[in-house]
Amino acid sequence: MNKKKIGLSALVLMIFSTIFGFANGPVAYMQTGYAAIIWYVLGALFFFLPTSMMYAEFGSAYKDSKGGIYTWMEGALGKKTAFIATFVGLAAWVVWMISVAQKVWIPFSTIFAGHDMTQSWSIFGLSSTKTVGLLAIAFVIVVAFFVTRGVQSISKISSIGGIFVMAMNVILIIASIIVLIAHHGQFAEPIVAKSFIVPENPAFQSPMQLISFALYAVFAYAGMEQLGGMMEDIDDAEKTYPKAVFIATIVIAFGYALSILFWGVTTNWLNLSNMSNANLGNVTYILMNNLGVEFGSAVGFSHTASLTLGAWFARFAGLSMFMAYLGSFFVLTYSPLKSFILGSPKEVWPKSVIRLNKAGVPTVAVWLQAGLVILFILGISFGGSNAAELYQILTNMGNVSSTLPYVFLVAAFPIFKKLTNINHPFVFFKSKRITWFATIIVEALIITSMVMTIIPLITTGDYANAFWTIVGPIFFAFLAWLLYSHAERKHGKL
């Protein structure tokens, strides 16, 4: 019996749910206002579209491999470079876990209070940042405990969360249009041509700072490599996949642009930037709360009723994001780790690390990963940062760490194209010239945006932020080099 293949509409929906992040819109709006729109459009055209086609070529050539992006890079860059690059990619997920383990408490508190209460929490007389750090450590330990026992069904919560997140998009659009009609087309953040080019935020007005924002746009389209290995499951893949990617690129870019624009309907950027309790961790819930208040006012509710509606909008957002975070945290605690361990050379790992338990989970590896996450959480939470600085550091760490592996993956692509010892069933980039043009454009975007994220932090004296932004990838690259070098000394050439 033939397995049912994935059609065009199903693939577009799959790409959308994998890539589109509801929280990216509020974060972008808080960072640069309407000026974020152009960068998200450019990110779609110059990063998402070409890299998606590269992953499709990789995925179709290595469709039977278990090693994911490690296998993709191994043939082109060699085992050692591929191992280090993939290990840094693993660092991206670890940084994501560090960030989410702390951010997850914001939607959790919002579910019950209607707004972010984490900045007033205190355990044992500790500051709110340290208190959230301790709760994050507890969260990591509990998740690791259940993951090692094979409790994977909880990941289904993320699917439910995905439905709620889609509902939030619908609420944003409908409520914003009703508010706009009630206000006779007047936006809370005025529509001025200059604001689509020059950011409101003084921190993003120099060319160097503005280019660094490109990394946010790149990060918003990250994750497509997860679908690159599905070519054999797609109906008439050579025609369906590129068509789906083109449609998804337009839909997602338009979705991000519309989201950023619509937040300006109900929230003035200057008012948002002057809120002492607003940060990149809770901005989604603040904007949803404000959307509910303005919507209630627009349809004739009393001020008290409008405030109550705002709190319920925020609670809905909190519930949606909490479930999405929880489900994805369970999956990403073991899935990238297991894929890497099974696909990379066995000689690199101590036997205890690669041993799978009865549930098929590498127990020791999961706990080692949890230990690393906890160490980083302790370092960041107890490093003296306040909440706003903490979430800025976590956002920068996540952006740089998540984007760095693409530098290696994209660099491997033109070399991969020359390999004659493997079959190339799907070819999108037909000529050498187009291949190199796409590679250079994407690499330039990634590297420039990463460098421009770090340099302003150093030049403005924000050394703590700069340190944590770069320490994750460097630490993991060094750890990978040590592991591989040790294996080479022990076993010879791998």
C-alpha positions in Angstrom: 0.0 0.0 0.0 1.5 3.4 -1.1 1.9 6.0 1.6 -0.2 9.1 1.0 2.0 11.9 -0.4 1.9 15.6 0.8 0.2 17.9 -1.7 0.7 21.6 -2.4 -1.8 23.1 0.0 -0.7 20.8 2.9 2.9 21.6 2.2 2.3 25.4 2.2 0.5 25.0 5.6 3.3 22.9 6.9 5.9 25.5 5.9 3.8 28.3 7.4 3.3 26.6 10.7 7.0 25.7 10.9 8.3 29.2 10.0 5.8 31.8 11.0 6.2 32.9 14.6 3.5 35.1 16.0 5.8 36.7 18.6 8.2 37.9 15.9 5.8 40.6 14.9 5.6 42.2 18.4 9.3 41.9 18.9 10.1 43.5 15.5 7.6 46.3 16.2 9.1 47.1 19.6 12.6 47.1 18.1 12.2 49.4 15.1 8.5 50.1 14.5 7.3 50.1 10.9 10.9 50.1 9.7 11.0 46.4 10.4 8.7 45.6 7.5 11.2 46.2 4.8 13.8 43.9 6.5 11.3 41.1 6.9 10.4 41.3 3.2 14.2 41.3 2.2 14.7 38.4 4.6 12.1 36.4 2.7 13.6 37.2 -0.7 17.3 36.9 0.0 17.4 34.3 2.8 14.2 32.2 3.1 13.6 31.6 -0.6 17.2 30.6 -1.7 18.0 28.6 1.4 14.7 26.6 1.2 15.7 25.5 -2.3 19.2 24.6 -1.1 17.8 22.5 1.7 15.5 20.7 -0.8 18.5 19.8 -2.9 20.4 18.6 0.2 17.4 16.7 1.5 16.6 14.9 -1.7 20.2 13.8 -2.2 20.4 12.5 1.4 16.8 11.4 2.0 17.8 8.1 3.7 20.3 9.6 6.2 19.6 9.9 9.9 22.2 12.6 10.6 20.2 15.7 9.4 22.4 18.7 8.5 25.5 16.8 9.7 25.2 14.4 6.7 24.4 17.3 4.4 27.7 19.0 5.3 29.9 15.9 5.7 30.4 15.2 2.0 31.2 18.8 1.2 33.2 20.1 4.2 34.6 16.9 5.7 33.7 15.1 8.9 35.5 17.4 11.3 34.2 20.7 10.0 30.7 19.2 9.6 30.9 17.9 13.2 31.9 21.3 14.7 29.3 23.2 12.6 26.5 20.8 13.6 27.7 21.0 17.2 27.4 24.8 17.0 23.9 24.2 15.5 23.1 22.1 18.6 24.3 25.2 20.6 21.5 27.1 18.9 18.9 24.7 20.4 20.6 24.9 23.8 20.5 28.7 23.6 16.8 28.4 22.6 16.2 26.2 25.6 18.0 28.7 27.9 15.8 31.5 26.6 12.5 29.6 26.6 13.0 28.1 30.0 12.9 31.6 31.4 10.4 33.2 28.9 7.9 30.4 29.5 7.1 31.8 32.9 5.8 35.1 31.4 2.8 33.4 29.6 2.4 31.2 32.6 1.9 34.2 34.9 -0.2 36.0 32.2 -2.7 33.1 32.1 -3.6 33.8 35.8 -3.0 37.5 36.2 -3.9 38.9 32.7 -0.4 40.5 32.5 3.3 39.7 33.2 3.8 39.3 36.9 7.3 37.8 36.8 9.0 41.1 37.5 7.4 41.1 41.0 8.2 37.5 41.8 10.6 36.7 44.6 11.8 33.4 46.2 14.0 33.5 49.3 14.3 37.3 49.0 16.0 37.0 45.6 15.4 39.5 42.8 12.8 38.7 40.1 15.5 37.9 37.5 17.2 35.4 39.9 13.8 34.0 40.9 12.8 33.4 37.2 16.3 31.8 36.8 15.6 29.3 39.5 12.2 28.5 38.1 13.8 28.0 34.7 16.3 25.5 36.2 13.4 23.6 37.8 11.6 23.6 34.4 14.7 22.2 32.6 15.1 19.4 35.2 11.4 18.4 35.1 11.3 18.3 31.3 14.6 16.3 31.1 13.2 13.8 33.7 10.0 13.1 31.7 11.9 13.1 28.3 14.3 10.4 29.5 11.2 8.3 30.4 9.8 8.6 26.9 6.9 10.8 27.6 6.7 12.3 24.1 2.9 12.6 23.8 3.0 15.9 25.6 4.5 17.4 22.4 1.0 17.2 21.0 0.3 20.2 23.2 2.4 22.3 20.7 -0.1 21.3 18.0 -2.9 22.6 20.1 -0.8 25.7 20.8 -0.3 26.1 17.1 -4.1 26.3 16.5 -4.4 28.9 19.3 -1.5 30.9 17.7 -3.3 30.8 14.4 -6.4 32.1 16.2 -4.3 35.0 17.6 -3.4 36.0 14.1 -7.1 36.1 13.2 -8.0 38.1 16.3 -5.2 40.6 15.5 -6.5 41.2 12.0 -10.2 41.4 12.8 -9.9 43.4 16.0 -7.4 45.8 14.3 -9.7 46.4 11.3 -12.7 47.1 13.6 -10.6 49.5 15.7 -9.3 51.2 12.5 -12.9 51.7 11.3 -14.0 53.1 14.7 -11.1 55.5 14.6 -11.9 56.6 11.0 -8.6 55.1 9.6 -6.4 56.7 12.3 -3.5 54.6 13.4 -2.1 54.9 17.0 1.3 55.0 15.4 0.9 57.5 12.6 1.6 56.3 9.0 4.5 58.4 7.8 6.7 57.4 4.8 9.9 58.1 6.7 8.9 55.6 9.5 9.0 52.7 7.0 12.7 53.4 6.4 14.1 55.1 9.5 13.4 53.3 12.8 11.8 55.1 15.7 14.3 53.4 18.1 17.5 55.5 18.5 19.4 52.2 19.1 18.7 51.2 15.4 19.3 54.4 13.5 22.9 54.2 12.3 23.6 52.1 9.2 25.6 49.6 11.3 22.8 49.2 13.9 20.1 49.0 11.1 21.9 46.2 9.3 22.2 44.3 12.6 18.4 44.2 12.6 18.6 42.1 9.5 19.5 39.2 11.8 16.0 39.4 13.4 14.5 39.0 9.9 16.8 36.1 9.1 16.0 34.4 12.5 12.2 34.9 11.8 12.6 32.5 8.7 14.9 29.9 10.4 13.9 26.3 10.7 13.2 25.4 7.0 16.1 22.8 7.1 13.8 20.7 9.3 11.6 20.1 6.2 14.5 19.7 3.7 14.6 16.0 4.3 10.9 15.3 3.4 11.3 15.4 -0.4 10.4 11.7 -0.8 7.1 12.3 1.1 6.0 15.1 -1.3 3.7 14.5 -4.3 5.6 15.3 -7.5 8.3 17.0 -5.4 10.2 18.6 -8.3 7.2 20.8 -9.1 5.3 20.9 -5.8 8.2 21.9 -3.5 9.4 25.0 -5.3 5.8 26.1 -6.0 5.0 25.7 -2.3 8.1 27.6 -1.2 7.2 30.5 -3.6 3.6 30.7 -2.2 4.8 30.3 1.4 7.5 33.0 0.9 4.8 35.5 -0.2 2.3 34.5 2.4 4.8 34.6 5.3 6.5 37.8 4.2 3.0 39.4 3.8 1.9 37.9 7.2 4.9 39.5 9.0 4.5 42.8 7.2 0.7 42.9 8.0 1.4 41.9 11.7 3.9 44.7 12.2 1.6 47.2 10.5 -1.4 46.2 12.5 0.3 46.5 15.9 0.6 50.2 15.0 -3.2 50.4 14.8 -3.7 50.1 18.6 -0.2 50.8 20.1 1.8 54.0 19.7 5.5 53.1 19.5 6.7 55.9 21.8 4.2 54.9 24.5 5.4 51.3 24.2 9.1 52.3 24.5 8.3 54.4 27.6 6.7 51.5 29.4 9.1 50.6 32.2 7.8 47.0 32.5 7.9 46.3 28.7 10.7 44.0 27.4 11.3 41.6 24.5 10.1 38.8 26.7 6.6 40.1 27.5 5.9 42.6 24.6 3.5 40.1 22.9 1.2 40.0 26.0 1.4 43.8 26.5 0.4 44.4 22.9 -2.4 41.8 23.0 -3.7 43.4 26.2 -3.7 46.8 24.6 -5.4 45.3 21.5 -8.2 44.0 23.7 -8.6 47.3 25.5 -8.8 49.3 22.3 -11.2 46.8 20.7 -13.5 47.0 23.7 -13.5 50.7 23.5 -14.1 50.6 19.7 -17.3 48.4 20.1 -18.7 50.6 22.9 -17.6 48.7 26.0 -17.1 50.8 29.2 -13.6 51.6 30.3 -13.7 48.9 33.0 -15.1 46.3 30.6 -12.5 47.2 28.0 -9.7 46.7 30.6 -11.2 43.3 31.5 -11.3 42.3 27.8 -7.7 43.4 27.4 -6.7 41.1 30.3 -8.5 38.2 28.7 -6.8 38.9 25.3 -3.5 38.7 27.2 -4.6 35.5 29.0 -5.5 33.9 25.6 -2.1 34.9 24.3 -0.4 33.5 27.4 -2.2 30.2 27.2 -1.4 29.8 23.5 2.3 30.7 23.9 2.7 28.5 27.0 1.3 25.4 25.3 3.5 26.1 22.2 6.6 26.6 24.3 5.9 23.5 26.5 5.3 21.1 23.6 8.3 22.3 21.5 10.6 22.3 24.6 9.9 18.5 25.1 10.6 17.7 21.4 13.7 19.9 21.1 15.2 18.6 24.3 16.0 15.3 22.7 15.2 15.4 18.9 18.2 17.5 17.6 20.5 15.8 20.1 19.4 12.3 19.1 19.7 13.0 15.4 23.2 14.4 15.8 24.4 11.6 18.0 23.1 8.9 15.6 24.3 10.6 12.5 27.9 11.7 13.5 30.9 9.4 14.0 30.3 7.1 17.0 34.0 7.2 17.9 33.7 10.9 19.0 31.2 10.1 21.8 31.8 8.3 25.1 29.8 5.0 25.0 27.5 6.2 27.8 26.5 9.3 25.8 25.3 7.3 22.7 23.6 4.6 24.6 19.8 4.7 24.1 17.4 3.6 26.9 14.3 1.5 26.5 12.4 4.5 25.3 15.0 5.2 22.6 16.3 8.3 24.3 20.0 9.0 25.0 19.6 9.5 28.7 23.2 10.6 29.6 23.3 13.1 26.7 19.9 14.6 27.7 21.1 15.2 31.3 24.5 16.6 30.1 22.6 19.0 27.9 20.3 19.9 30.8 23.4 20.5 32.9 24.8 22.9 30.3 21.5 24.8 30.0 21.4 25.2 33.8 25.0 26.5 34.0 24.2 29.2 31.4 20.9 30.1 33.1 22.8 30.5 36.4 25.5 32.7 34.7 22.9 34.9 33.0 20.3 35.2 35.7 22.8 35.8 38.5 25.0 38.1 36.4 23.4 41.3 37.6 21.1 42.0 34.6 17.6 43.4 35.1 14.6 42.0 33.2 14.9 44.2 30.1 18.7 43.5 29.8 18.1 39.8 30.4 15.6 39.4 27.5 17.7 41.5 25.2 20.7 39.3 25.9 18.6 36.1 25.4 17.2 37.5 22.1 20.7 38.3 20.8 22.1 35.0 21.9 19.3 33.1 20.2 19.6 35.1 17.0 23.4 34.6 16.6 23.5 31.0 17.7 20.6 30.0 15.6 21.9 31.7 12.5 25.6 30.7 12.7 25.1 27.1 11.5 23.7 28.5 8.2 27.1 30.1 7.5 28.6 26.5 7.2 25.5 25.0 5.6 25.2 27.6 2.8 29.0 27.5 2.3 28.8 23.7 1.8 26.1 24.0 -0.9 28.3 24.9 -4.0 30.8 22.1 -3.0 27.9 19.7 -2.6 26.7 20.6 -6.1 30.0 19.3 -7.5 29.8 15.9 -5.8 29.5 13.1 -8.3 29.4 10.2 -5.9 25.8 11.0 -4.9 22.5 11.2 -6.8 21.0 14.6 -7.3 17.3 13.8 -7.9 16.1 17.4 -7.3 17.9 20.4 -8.9 16.6 23.9 -8.5 19.9 25.9 -9.1 20.6 24.8 -12.7 23.9 26.7 -13.4 27.2 27.2 -11.5 26.8 31.0 -11.8 23.3 31.1 -10.2 24.5 28.7 -7.5 27.4 31.0 -6.5 25.3 34.1 -6.8 22.7 32.8 -4.4 25.4 31.5 -2.0 27.3 34.8 -1.9 24.1 36.9 -1.4 22.9 34.6 1.5 26.3 34.4 3.1 26.8 38.2 2.9 23.4 38.7 4.6 24.1 36.2 7.4 27.7 37.2 8.2 27.1 41.0 7.9 24.0 40.9 10.1 25.8 38.8 12.8 28.9 41.0 12.8 26.7 44.1 13.0 24.8 42.6 16.0 28.0 42.2 18.0 30.1 45.3 17.0 27.6 48.0 18.3 27.5 46.2 21.7 31.2 46.5 22.0 31.5 50.0 20.7 28.8 51.2 23.1 30.4 49.5 26.0 27.7 46.9 26.5 30.2 44.2 27.2 28.0 41.9 29.2 25.5 41.7 26.3 28.4 41.2 23.8 30.0 38.5 25.9 26.8 36.4 26.2 25.9 36.9 22.6 29.1 35.3 21.3 30.1 33.0 24.2 27.5 30.3 23.3 28.7 29.5 19.8 32.4 29.9 20.7 32.1 27.6 23.7 30.3 24.9 21.7 32.7 25.2 18.8 35.6 24.7 21.2 33.9 21.8 23.0 33.2 20.1 19.6 36.9 20.6 18.5 38.1 19.0 21.8 35.7 16.0 21.4 36.8 15.4 17.8 40.5 15.9 18.5 40.4 13.5 21.4 38.7 10.9 19.2 41.3 11.4 16.5 44.1 10.8 19.0 42.4 7.7 20.3 41.2 6.1 17.0 43.3 7.8 14.3 41.6 9.4 11.3 37.8 9.0 11.6 
